[in-house]
């Protein structure tokens, strides 16, 4: 696989693998519901449809896309605090943290 494709592929795989591992670890008896609720958090990427171009490999989404701002970090922490919305909030938080780590990789590669 070409090196330019490796980072985005790993990033997308982590968006699935990390919620799965968290669900298996913290809800081993019934992990599918928590996993699917955390995967629902991927819907925040709908804000990419507002960008031109929709996907740009060297763009940091944190702070650029409307649903990828500091306010969403705060909202996801709040959602994580309540049992009824915990898994969705945790999914959004994991999603944003993975996106932030991708931004860090971009920033480090530009220096």
C-alpha distance (Angstrom), angle and dihedral (degrees) to the residues before:
residue distance angle dihedral
X1 . . .
X2 3.78 . .
X3 3.82 113.8 .
X4 3.81 92.1 -123.3
X5 3.81 88.7 62.2
X6 3.80 97.8 45.8
X7 3.83 98.2 76.5
X8 3.84 95.9 49.9
X9 3.81 92.3 44.4
X10 3.81 92.3 50.0
X11 3.81 89.3 45.8
X12 3.82 92.3 53.5
X13 3.80 92.4 45.1
X14 3.80 90.1 52.3
X15 3.82 89.7 52.6
X16 3.81 86.8 63.4
X17 3.80 102.1 30.6
X18 3.81 99.1 49.8
X19 3.84 95.8 52.8
X20 3.81 88.8 45.7
X21 3.82 92.3 51.9
X22 3.81 92.5 45.7
X23 3.82 91.3 49.5
X24 3.81 91.8 48.0
X25 3.80 91.7 48.1
X26 3.81 99.5 46.0
X27 3.81 100.6 30.0
X28 3.81 105.6 28.5
X29 3.82 96.2 157.8
X30 3.78 95.4 54.2
X31 3.78 109.2 12.5
X32 3.83 100.1 149.5
X33 3.81 96.2 75.7
X34 3.84 94.3 49.1
X35 3.80 89.8 43.7
X36 3.81 92.9 51.8
X37 3.80 92.0 45.8
X38 3.80 89.9 52.5
X39 3.81 90.0 47.5
X40 3.81 88.4 53.4
X41 3.79 85.7 66.1
X42 3.80 87.2 72.3
X43 3.81 85.4 79.0
X44 3.80 88.4 83.8
X45 3.79 85.5 76.4
X46 3.81 88.2 73.1
X47 3.80 85.2 89.6
X48 3.81 87.2 71.9
X49 3.81 86.4 74.9
X50 3.82 87.9 69.6
X51 3.82 92.4 58.8
X52 3.77 127.9 88.1
X53 2.94 110.3 -115.1
X54 3.80 96.6 25.0
X55 3.81 91.3 -142.6
X56 3.77 124.4 28.1
X57 3.81 114.5 170.4
X58 3.80 95.9 -150.2
X59 3.83 96.6 47.3
X60 3.79 122.5 103.0
X61 3.79 108.5 -136.2
X62 3.82 94.8 -160.4
X63 3.78 106.3 99.2
X64 3.81 92.4 2.1
X65 3.80 102.1 73.7
X66 3.84 115.8 57.7
X67 3.82 95.2 -123.8
X68 3.80 93.4 45.4
X69 3.79 98.9 70.7
X70 3.79 136.9 114.1
X71 3.81 89.7 -95.5
X72 3.82 89.3 62.4
X73 3.82 90.4 53.9
X74 3.82 88.2 54.3
X75 3.80 92.7 45.9
X76 3.80 92.5 49.4
X77 3.80 90.8 50.3
X78 3.80 88.7 51.7
X79 3.81 92.1 48.4
X80 3.81 89.7 48.9
X81 3.80 90.7 57.2
X82 3.82 94.5 65.3
X83 3.81 122.6 69.4
X84 3.83 94.6 -136.9
X85 3.82 93.4 54.3
X86 3.81 100.0 25.9
X87 3.80 98.2 108.6
X88 3.79 94.7 45.7
X89 3.80 91.5 47.9
X90 3.78 91.1 47.5
X91 3.80 89.9 49.2
X92 3.81 91.6 53.3
X93 3.80 90.5 46.6
X94 3.82 92.7 50.1
X95 3.80 89.9 46.7
X96 3.79 92.7 52.2
X97 3.81 92.8 44.7
X98 3.81 90.8 51.9
X99 3.80 89.6 49.3
X100 3.80 89.4 48.6
X101 3.81 90.9 51.2
X102 3.80 88.6 51.3
X103 3.81 88.6 52.4
X104 3.81 89.6 51.2
X105 3.81 89.4 53.5
X106 3.81 89.4 51.4
X107 3.81 92.8 48.0
X108 3.79 92.3 48.8
X109 3.81 92.6 48.4
X110 3.82 91.6 51.6
X111 3.80 93.2 57.8
